[in-house]
C-alpha cells in the first residue's frame, strides 16, 4: 500500500474535488488540498508552501488542460507522484501516460470517470501502476436485423420501480425501466442492449415505443391513484432535437395524459453541452410543466455547471453511493455534498438503491425527500404494479412504522 501525507487534487469540478477529498480523508491523509484551476495549482507548487507527494489531476480543464499542466510540472521539477483522471472516452489516458514518462514524471496510473471506489482503491492502495481504464459497460451481441425485428414485434416492455415518500413510505410514483422480453431467450436487462441501440441508431424508435406503452399502462394505473408521477428516461441523443417536445406532447394528448403524470430523467454521465437546441428542448419541457431530473448524480464526468445551465428540478443520487452510505464514509460524504448542491439550486432529492431500513433511516435524517430501491420493491411489470398500488391503498406506508 502506498502512503501519502499531502495530496493536491486539480479538477475544475468542485464535486469531483469533494469526492476525492472524502476518499483521501478515509485513507487518513493528513493534508488534502484542492484547486479548481491548473494555474492555481501551479502557483501553490511554485510557492512551495506545501510539499505534495501526490497530485491527482483531471485532463480536460478550461484555461489550462492536464496535458499542458504536466509540462509545467516538469519545468517546476515536481518529484512526487502523479495520477490522472479523465472523462474523455478513448485511449487519451494511455497517451497522457506516455507523455508523463517522457517528462520523467512519476505517474502511478490513470482512471476514467465516473470515479468508483474500487477503481480508486486499485490505483491508490496498490504499488502496481494501473493505467488501464475501467470499463463498466456491457454490450449485448446481436445484429441490426435482430434488433429491428424486436422493435417491429414490440418485444420491449416497460417495468416500474416504485418511488416513495421517505417520511411515510407512501408511493408517489415510479421510474420507468425497460426490459427486452426475447422469445425463446428470456428477459434481457437494459445494460445489455441499450449500448447497442445507442451505437446503431435505434434509440429514438425504442424510446417512443416504450413511451407509448407507458401511456397505455397509465390508463390502468391512474384510476387507482390519480396523483402518481412516472419518471421516464430521455436518451441524450434526443435532447438536442427541437421537435422532441411536440412529439411527446402529441402522444400524450392522444392518450389523454397530462404533464402532471409524467416527468423526465437525464443521466449525468451523458454530457450535455450548453447549446441552443438542448437548452430550448429542456426549457420547453419545463414550460409544459414537466419536472426534469438529473439521474445517477455523482457518477458523471460533466461539470457542476450543468446544474446551473439547465432547468433541472430534481437530483437523483446514484445507488452506488446510497446503498453503502451506512458503512462507507466516502459514500456518505458524496451524498452530503450532493445534498448541499441540490439545496443551493432549489432542487428536491431522490435516493436510489435503498435496500434496508438502516439506509432509509439515514437518508430520512438527512432530509432527502424521495427514495426507491429493493427495500420497497423491485421493478415490476404493469400487472404487478397495479397490485402494488392496490396493496398500498390497503396498508399505506406500512414500512414506515
Secondary structure, 3 states (H helix, E strand, C coil): CCCCCEEEEECCCHHHHHHHHHHHHHCCCCEEEEECCHHHHHHHHHHCCCCCCEEEEECCCCCCCHHHHHHHHHHHCCCCEEEEEECCCCCHHHHHHHHHHHCCCEEEEEEECCCCHHHHHHHHCCCCCECCCCCCCCCCCCCHHHHHHHHHCCCEEEEEEEEEECCCCCEEEEEEEEEEEECCCEEECHHHCHHHHHHHCCHHHHHHHHHHHHHHHHHHHCCCCCCCEEEEECCHHHCCCCCHHHHHHHHHHHCCCCHHHEEEEEECCCCCCCCHHHHHHHHHHHHCCCEEEEEEECCCCCCCCHHHHCCCCEEEECHHHHCCCCCCHHHHHHHHHHHHHHHHCCCEEEEECCCCHHHHHHHHHHCCCEEECCCCCCCECHHHHHHHHHHHHHCCCHHHC
